[in-house]
Amino acid sequence: MEKPILIREDGLRHDGRKPNELRPIKMDVGVLKNADGSAYVEYGGTKVIAAVYGPREVYPRHLALPDRALIRCRYHMAPFSTSDRKSPAPSRREIELSKVIREALESLVFSELYPRTTIDVFIEVLQADGGTRTTGLTAASLALADAGIPMRDLVAGVAVGKVDGVLVLDIDEVEDEYGEADMPIGYAAGIDEIVLLQLNGVLTVEEFREALNLAKWGAEQIYKTMKETLHKKYLKALEE
Ligand code: ADP
């Protein structure tokens, strides 16, 4: 396909968003009955569900850690999540994303409270339209909170991209494919810590600084929505 126009003459993006505008975001927690914690998150056309089990006994047992919980994470794209058929076998990309998301979560969970147990995090991408790792990280963080697992903070994921020379917030698949750079981050706004940062493509030092500020600003909006979503759940539980 020929490269589409990513920044229109009026300065707006191919889908009509302003450069610093997020896609419409939806989220909910407690969406799966069998999991200890769960969450559903949408960033525009990207739809992800996360389930958390644990802390629970580790199988196989030899994997248990004496001083903390073992955190495992599986990021997976459902075979029906893209228009081209995706192989159901775990790809190199899925293995990498499972690792970076796990590391981001490990830095926030108080795993030392639950030695010899495991906390399993499953992220299932139902529909992919760019930013599945960042949407997945947000969903995983909400699912951990929903499971009542103590954490230093929540984390919100969002990616900034450079398209037609302009830095834009929360890129979708078209912007990811045809843009010049893509920088996903995970930001724990309450403690002001970046727990995930990747960069694909090239940015100048000045652009990097600007991109990081834009990403943190976007992540803060998402973080607020995450808190509201969790609040709503507890208010609902009080009414019942
Ligand atoms: P992220 O989803 O975190 O942005 P990538 O930059 O690797 O991760 O992927 C960008 C987008 O490309 C995905 O969100 C998805 O829409 C699409 N994509 C990724 N892998 C596949 C695949 N195997 N088949 C079809 N589309 C894919």
Boltz pocket constraint, residues with backbone or C-beta under 6 A from the ligand:
constraints:
  - pocket:
      binder: B
      contacts: [[A, 82], [A, 83], [A, 84], [A, 85], [A, 86], [A, 93], [A, 128], [A, 129], [A, 130], [A, 131], [A, 132], [A, 133], [A, 134], [A, 173], [A, 176], [A, 182], [A, 184]]
      max_distance: 6.0
